[in-house]
Amino acid sequence: MQLDFGETPMTPEIDSVSATILVWADEWQVAEAIEASVSGAGHRVRRLEDDAELVTLHRREPLLVAQCGPRLEAQLAFLRGPIILVEAGRKASPALAARAYAVVADPAGAGHAVDRFVEHRQLARQVAERRGPPRRCSRCGRGFDARKARGVGTARRFVRFGSISLCGTCVEALRRLLRQAQAQVAVVEADQ
């Protein structure tokens, strides 16, 4: 047990990603500029040399910072993790832009985008750690019992909708009401 006498901060600090940030670019000048920006922000960087490394290593590492271009678009179907795109002299296609976590105009902005990604990831992890099991159903007030929830049946399970927790019975009741409302709408539409 560790006691806090004021020397340690009460809130956890947002630190950098422990894994390596992958950097990939068609042009070596752009790759060096991206690498300098990301490593200048305090992150470990690994530069990828060819397309095979791009496809295989991005599945294991958490983040890829890449230059837009036809080679990246050709590998888009194989990329699985989050991507930060750098539009250094090239415009990102709509498919690449939709897939990206962030799109920056120049390599100097890549470090800020990586910091933002790391911060969002840390905050999401903190929220997930704080979220405990539901206490009661928001609709009927039934208490949650973790031992019963492992059993068979939908009535014992709870479903979360943001901050609202519903027991299985209430979820089924809401589904029944929704089906009835849809059936009434269908009848009205058929009559017109």
Secondary structure, 3 states (H helix, E strand, C coil): CCCCCCCCCCCCCCCCCCCCEEEECCCHHHHHHHHHHHHHCCCCEEECCCHHHHHHHCCCCCCEEEECCHHHHHCHHHCCCCEEEECCCCCCCHHHHHHCCEEECCHHHHHHHHHHHHHHHHHHHHHHHHCCCCCECCCCCCECCHHHHCCCCCCCCEEEECCEEEEHHHHHHHHHHHHHHHHHHHHHHHHC
